[in-house]
């Protein structure tokens, strides 16, 4: 390179900080400026409130889509102690969260980024008998945090309006948001979350997600379209199940966390496996690999004990399988900027071992269903 002719030098380097950096390159923080990134803003704000519930500091979370295009996220926790820091400092959401918190969707930046990408945001805090409010525009405070009078109860309300100059669309999909909050409620039995849509002149649409007996078992049922939920299961036209649901939970100090697995086989159809790490949806990783290895090992061992033709090593674990594997770790390690692949190496062996033991025991207790499952896992199986 000829340094004499290179037009770029230190003088031309532009250093952006805070909300300016977020508005300049929003995709680095929320993935895209399309519908996916738009919904990401709701999750960034809602995850803070959800974690208040999971920590036992709040009872419920309410998300409302407003007629003017805004979104209101409210919780009944103790009230955010320092809302201004939460909404104006990128590092305020960082730090360890642990297995009892929802893992962030992307960079751990929280509501600060949403504030920067909103044309307007308001924060209302009820704490210690006092109500305090503050208003922002595109990340900058328009007013100081002001006491506005006495308050009954406690809680935090954050309302924001996405900036039409940033996003390709500012219209939220009720169904897309509902899918995610349904997931969270199924994966966290203590969670009580409602989603309300006030945008339609024909009337308000509202759904409440709470599954006190839920977990992975009910998640599998909903995926196959025979769970209760809110009538919007993903597998409404799925083939009928040919096995019972096998489900279990366990804590394993080797991976510093807990695991929950549920699975069953349907009468045909493709394998359907859903993975989650600290309630964050994944597209692969050590927990999903462990699940498949554990299922394959259990089927192979059972077939050999019963002198049945064993499934091929490394082959599919069975057509028609529906499964959910959820791990909650003290220190989850994700690969890539999208955080969609779990990297914790110890999880793979822990999940595989637990699945092999529990599924193996179930196969021994249900020989007729077991023979059908083993047959499906062989080449040319039903």
C-alpha positions as semicolon CSV with decimal commas, in nm:
position;residue;x (nm);y (nm);z (nm)
1;X;0,000;0,000;0,000
2;X;0,129;0,346;-0,089
3;X;0,091;0,550;0,228
4;X;0,149;0,873;0,037
5;X;-0,162;0,818;-0,174
6;X;-0,382;0,657;0,094
7;X;-0,659;0,911;0,170
8;X;-0,742;0,756;0,509
9;X;-0,558;0,865;0,821
10;X;-0,630;0,926;1,189
11;X;-0,796;1,258;1,116
12;X;-1,067;1,085;0,912
13;X;-1,151;0,819;1,173
14;X;-1,496;0,888;1,315
15;X;-1,549;0,771;1,671
16;X;-1,913;0,735;1,767
17;X;-2,027;0,676;2,123
18;X;-2,352;0,613;2,303
19;X;-2,681;0,662;2,122
20;X;-2,509;0,815;1,818
21;X;-2,329;0,486;1,752
22;X;-2,652;0,290;1,786
23;X;-2,844;0,513;1,546
24;X;-2,557;0,507;1,296
25;X;-2,538;0,127;1,280
26;X;-2,856;-0,018;1,436
27;X;-2,804;-0,360;1,278
28;X;-2,503;-0,419;1,502
29;X;-2,731;-0,404;1,805
30;X;-3,069;-0,546;1,700
31;X;-2,979;-0,753;1,395
32;X;-3,177;-0,563;1,132
33;X;-3,400;-0,264;1,074
34;X;-3,677;-0,485;0,938
35;X;-3,957;-0,657;1,125
36;X;-3,718;-0,887;1,310
37;X;-3,524;-0,594;1,452
38;X;-3,845;-0,409;1,531
39;X;-3,968;-0,700;1,745
40;X;-3,625;-0,724;1,902
41;X;-3,685;-0,382;2,060
42;X;-3,988;-0,518;2,245
43;X;-3,792;-0,816;2,371
44;X;-3,504;-0,599;2,493
45;X;-3,741;-0,394;2,708
46;X;-3,962;-0,686;2,813
47;X;-3,670;-0,907;2,916
48;X;-3,585;-0,662;3,195
49;X;-3,939;-0,693;3,330
50;X;-3,943;-1,072;3,283
51;X;-3,623;-1,103;3,483
52;X;-3,787;-0,908;3,765
53;X;-4,055;-1,178;3,781
54;X;-3,808;-1,466;3,757
55;X;-3,606;-1,312;4,040
56;X;-3,917;-1,301;4,256
57;X;-3,930;-0,921;4,268
58;X;-4,242;-0,888;4,050
59;X;-4,558;-1,085;3,987
60;X;-4,643;-1,017;3,624
61;X;-4,555;-0,837;3,303
62;X;-4,801;-0,656;3,076
63;X;-4,715;-0,557;2,717
64;X;-4,958;-0,333;2,529
65;X;-4,953;-0,231;2,161
66;X;-5,094;0,122;2,160
67;X;-5,320;0,278;1,892
68;X;-5,057;0,543;1,808
69;X;-4,789;0,282;1,731
70;X;-4,619;0,280;2,070
71;X;-4,550;-0,014;2,299
72;X;-4,598;-0,007;2,675
73;X;-4,415;-0,259;2,896
74;X;-4,518;-0,263;3,261
75;X;-4,425;-0,471;3,564
76;X;-4,527;-0,463;3,929
77;X;-4,178;-0,496;4,070
78;X;-4,014;-0,263;4,324
79;X;-3,958;0,009;4,063
80;X;-3,633;0,065;3,875
81;X;-3,385;0,224;4,116
82;X;-3,198;0,418;3,847
83;X;-3,410;0,443;3,530
84;X;-3,193;0,716;3,382
85;X;-2,885;0,491;3,391
86;X;-3,086;0,203;3,244
87;X;-3,199;0,412;2,948
88;X;-2,890;0,620;2,879
89;X;-2,591;0,394;2,954
90;X;-2,500;0,098;2,739
91;X;-2,323;-0,082;3,021
92;X;-2,615;-0,061;3,263
93;X;-2,762;-0,391;3,142
94;X;-2,432;-0,577;3,129
95;X;-2,301;-0,816;3,388
96;X;-2,374;-1,172;3,503
97;X;-2,734;-1,284;3,501
98;X;-2,724;-1,654;3,580
99;X;-2,960;-1,941;3,518
100;X;-3,266;-1,764;3,659
101;X;-3,259;-1,485;3,401
102;X;-3,355;-1,470;3,036
103;X;-3,052;-1,452;2,809
104;X;-3,051;-1,142;2,587
105;X;-3,130;-1,179;2,216
106;X;-2,814;-1,007;2,102
107;X;-2,553;-0,782;2,258
108;X;-2,638;-0,738;2,626
109;X;-2,736;-0,372;2,600
110;X;-3,099;-0,373;2,710
111;X;-3,340;-0,077;2,691
112;X;-3,061;0,173;2,619
113;X;-3,052;0,067;2,254
114;X;-3,431;0,081;2,228
115;X;-3,424;0,435;2,362
116;X;-3,167;0,535;2,100
117;X;-3,381;0,387;1,820
118;X;-3,709;0,539;1,938
119;X;-3,849;0,871;1,829
120;X;-3,985;0,897;2,183
121;X;-3,963;0,706;2,508
122;X;-4,113;0,765;2,851
123;X;-4,026;0,602;3,181
124;X;-4,253;0,592;3,483
125;X;-4,135;0,451;3,815
126;X;-4,344;0,397;4,126
127;X;-4,113;0,340;4,421
128;X;-4,121;0,427;4,790
129;X;-4,464;0,589;4,758
130;X;-4,342;0,836;4,493
131;X;-4,405;0,847;4,120
132;X;-4,120;0,967;3,900
133;X;-4,127;1,026;3,525
134;X;-3,885;1,112;3,247
135;X;-3,914;1,162;2,870
136;X;-3,660;1,099;2,594
137;X;-3,630;1,160;2,220
138;X;-3,393;0,949;2,007
139;X;-3,186;0,855;2,311
140;X;-3,151;1,201;2,463
141;X;-3,334;1,312;2,775
142;X;-3,589;1,589;2,719
143;X;-3,669;1,626;3,087
144;X;-3,495;1,538;3,413
145;X;-3,625;1,251;3,624
146;X;-3,906;1,434;3,801
147;X;-4,126;1,353;4,100
148;X;-4,484;1,383;3,980
149;X;-4,674;1,295;4,296
150;X;-4,757;1,013;4,532
151;X;-4,781;0,656;4,405
152;X;-4,984;0,354;4,508
153;X;-4,800;0,027;4,482
154;X;-4,477;-0,007;4,289
155;X;-4,353;-0,090;3,943
156;X;-4,188;0,031;3,624
157;X;-4,354;0,133;3,298
158;X;-4,146;0,193;2,984
159;X;-4,328;0,317;2,674
160;X;-4,157;0,373;2,341
161;X;-4,234;0,464;1,982
162;X;-3,993;0,317;1,721
163;X;-3,829;0,575;1,496
164;X;-3,977;0,556;1,146
165;X;-3,654;0,705;1,016
166;X;-3,466;0,394;1,136
167;X;-3,702;0,103;1,079
168;X;-3,841;-0,025;0,751
169;X;-4,173;-0,078;0,928
170;X;-4,299;0,033;1,267
171;X;-4,603;-0,194;1,277
172;X;-4,564;-0,479;1,521
173;X;-4,700;-0,828;1,454
174;X;-4,919;-0,941;1,742
175;X;-4,872;-1,307;1,646
176;X;-4,490;-1,284;1,630
177;X;-4,476;-1,124;1,973
178;X;-4,726;-1,374;2,112
179;X;-4,513;-1,666;1,992
180;X;-4,213;-1,541;2,189
181;X;-4,402;-1,463;2,510
182;X;-4,576;-1,800;2,492
183;X;-4,232;-1,962;2,472
184;X;-4,111;-1,770;2,775
185;X;-4,416;-1,864;2,981
186;X;-4,381;-2,232;2,889
187;X;-4,012;-2,236;2,977
188;X;-4,059;-2,047;3,305
189;X;-4,348;-2,169;3,520
190;X;-4,337;-1,864;3,748
191;X;-4,393;-1,622;3,461
192;X;-4,724;-1,442;3,413
193;X;-4,727;-1,223;3,103
194;X;-5,006;-1,062;2,904
195;X;-5,004;-0,915;2,553
196;X;-5,275;-0,667;2,454
197;X;-5,341;-0,508;2,116
198;X;-5,535;-0,180;2,128
199;X;-5,472;-0,083;1,763
200;X;-5,787;-0,219;1,603
201;X;-6,112;-0,020;1,592
202;X;-6,311;-0,344;1,612
203;X;-6,196;-0,407;1,966
204;X;-5,910;-0,498;2,194
205;X;-5,731;-0,829;2,150
206;X;-5,561;-0,970;2,454
207;X;-5,400;-1,297;2,559
208;X;-5,243;-1,404;2,886
209;X;-4,963;-1,659;2,903
210;X;-4,923;-1,850;3,224
211;X;-4,842;-2,219;3,250
212;X;-4,788;-2,309;3,618
213;X;-4,776;-2,679;3,527
214;X;-4,618;-2,618;3,189
215;X;-4,259;-2,675;3,100
216;X;-4,121;-2,884;2,816
217;X;-4,404;-3,141;2,831
218;X;-4,672;-2,884;2,758
219;X;-4,445;-2,720;2,501
220;X;-4,429;-3,048;2,308
221;X;-4,807;-3,082;2,326
222;X;-4,850;-2,731;2,187
223;X;-4,604;-2,798;1,906
224;X;-4,812;-3,099;1,811
225;X;-5,135;-2,902;1,833
226;X;-5,302;-3,087;2,118
227;X;-5,213;-2,859;2,410
228;X;-5,440;-2,601;2,564
229;X;-5,232;-2,281;2,551
230;X;-5,439;-2,012;2,383
231;X;-5,554;-2,219;2,087
232;X;-5,265;-2,109;1,869
233;X;-5,034;-2,411;1,883
234;X;-4,779;-2,451;1,607
235;X;-4,874;-2,804;1,513
236;X;-5,247;-2,776;1,460
237;X;-5,235;-3,021;1,168
238;X;-4,967;-3,253;1,307
239;X;-5,008;-3,630;1,283
240;X;-5,133;-3,804;1,598
241;X;-4,880;-3,912;1,857
242;X;-4,778;-4,279;1,864
243;X;-4,593;-4,261;2,196
244;X;-4,648;-4,104;2,532
245;X;-4,451;-3,791;2,615
246;X;-4,123;-3,866;2,789
247;X;-4,020;-3,574;3,008
248;X;-3,776;-3,508;3,287
249;X;-3,578;-3,236;3,464
250;X;-3,237;-3,258;3,623
251;X;-2,962;-3,047;3,774
252;X;-2,604;-3,128;3,685
253;X;-2,316;-2,947;3,860
254;X;-2,082;-3,054;3,578
255;X;-2,248;-2,803;3,351
256;X;-2,339;-2,560;3,631
257;X;-2,705;-2,560;3,546
258;X;-3,029;-2,747;3,494
259;X;-3,180;-2,924;3,197
260;X;-3,536;-3,005;3,099
261;X;-3,630;-3,236;2,814
262;X;-3,957;-3,364;2,670
263;X;-4,004;-3,574;2,359
264;X;-4,243;-3,805;2,178
265;X;-4,294;-3,951;1,834
266;X;-4,578;-3,875;1,594
267;X;-4,721;-4,092;1,320
268;X;-4,499;-3,957;1,043
269;X;-4,358;-3,619;0,965
270;X;-4,015;-3,463;0,996
271;X;-3,808;-3,435;1,310
272;X;-3,907;-3,125;1,508
273;X;-3,656;-3,025;1,776
274;X;-3,665;-2,694;1,960
275;X;-3,371;-2,586;2,173
276;X;-3,337;-2,310;2,433
277;X;-3,051;-2,184;2,646
278;X;-3,157;-1,964;2,938
279;X;-3,492;-1,930;2,761
280;X;-3,319;-1,795;2,447
281;X;-3,415;-1,986;2,127
282;X;-3,124;-2,156;1,956
283;X;-3,058;-2,303;1,614
284;X;-2,806;-2,557;1,738
285;X;-2,534;-2,610;1,991
286;X;-2,413;-2,848;2,257
287;X;-2,756;-2,907;2,418
288;X;-2,924;-3,001;2,090
289;X;-2,632;-3,225;1,991
290;X;-2,650;-3,393;2,330
291;X;-3,023;-3,454;2,288
292;X;-2,978;-3,630;1,954
293;X;-2,683;-3,833;2,078
294;X;-2,874;-3,940;2,388
295;X;-3,180;-4,047;2,189
296;X;-2,966;-4,242;1,942
297;X;-2,776;-4,415;2,221
298;X;-3,095;-4,512;2,406
299;X;-3,256;-4,655;2,091
300;X;-2,940;-4,845;1,999
301;X;-2,900;-4,995;2,347
302;X;-3,264;-5,100;2,364
303;X;-3,256;-5,259;2,021
304;X;-2,947;-5,462;2,108
305;X;-3,095;-5,583;2,438
306;X;-3,414;-5,692;2,265
307;X;-3,227;-5,839;1,965
308;X;-3,396;-5,596;1,729
309;X;-3,224;-5,453;1,421
310;X;-3,041;-5,149;1,561
311;X;-3,069;-4,802;1,404
312;X;-2,759;-4,703;1,206
313;X;-2,487;-4,526;1,400
314;X;-2,502;-4,153;1,326
315;X;-2,837;-4,191;1,154
316;X;-3,156;-3,990;1,221
317;X;-3,311;-4,032;1,564
318;X;-3,650;-4,100;1,412
319;X;-3,901;-3,949;1,176
320;X;-4,188;-3,783;1,355
321;X;-3,990;-3,687;1,666
322;X;-4,109;-3,377;1,851
323;X;-3,871;-3,262;2,125
324;X;-3,790;-2,964;2,342
325;X;-3,457;-2,931;2,522
326;X;-3,408;-2,638;2,757
327;X;-3,096;-2,571;2,961
328;X;-3,046;-2,295;3,216
329;X;-2,684;-2,223;3,294
330;X;-2,497;-2,004;3,538
331;X;-2,268;-1,892;3,257
332;X;-2,406;-1,961;2,907
333;X;-2,160;-1,921;2,621
334;X;-2,307;-1,837;2,282
335;X;-2,130;-1,847;1,948
336;X;-2,159;-1,566;1,694
337;X;-2,322;-1,225;1,710
338;X;-2,673;-1,370;1,677
339;X;-2,623;-1,581;1,994
340;X;-2,816;-1,865;1,834
341;X;-2,570;-2,151;1,900
342;X;-2,482;-2,267;2,252
343;X;-2,111;-2,336;2,295
344;X;-2,077;-2,476;2,651
345;X;-1,889;-2,802;2,587
346;X;-1,988;-2,973;2,914
347;X;-2,358;-2,945;2,829
348;X;-2,332;-3,193;2,542
349;X;-2,228;-3,489;2,755
350;X;-2,461;-3,400;3,042
351;X;-2,768;-3,380;2,822
352;X;-2,674;-3,694;2,626
353;X;-2,626;-3,894;2,945
354;X;-2,954;-3,778;3,100
355;X;-3,153;-3,846;2,783
356;X;-2,998;-4,191;2,741
357;X;-3,085;-4,288;3,099
358;X;-3,441;-4,151;3,112
359;X;-3,544;-4,252;2,761
360;X;-3,381;-4,592;2,808
361;X;-3,585;-4,654;3,122
362;X;-3,904;-4,548;2,946
363;X;-3,835;-4,779;2,650
364;X;-3,800;-5,077;2,886
365;X;-4,132;-4,994;3,052
366;X;-4,320;-4,952;2,720
367;X;-4,207;-5,234;2,487
368;X;-4,479;-5,191;2,225
369;X;-4,416;-4,819;2,180
370;X;-4,042;-4,880;2,198
371;X;-4,051;-5,132;1,913
372;X;-4,240;-4,883;1,698
373;X;-3,987;-4,608;1,770
374;X;-3,687;-4,829;1,699
375;X;-3,848;-4,937;1,373
376;X;-3,889;-4,576;1,265
377;X;-3,524;-4,503;1,329
378;X;-3,407;-4,775;1,088
379;X;-3,367;-4,706;0,714
380;X;-3,703;-4,754;0,549
381;X;-3,878;-4,747;0,885
382;X;-4,240;-4,635;0,909
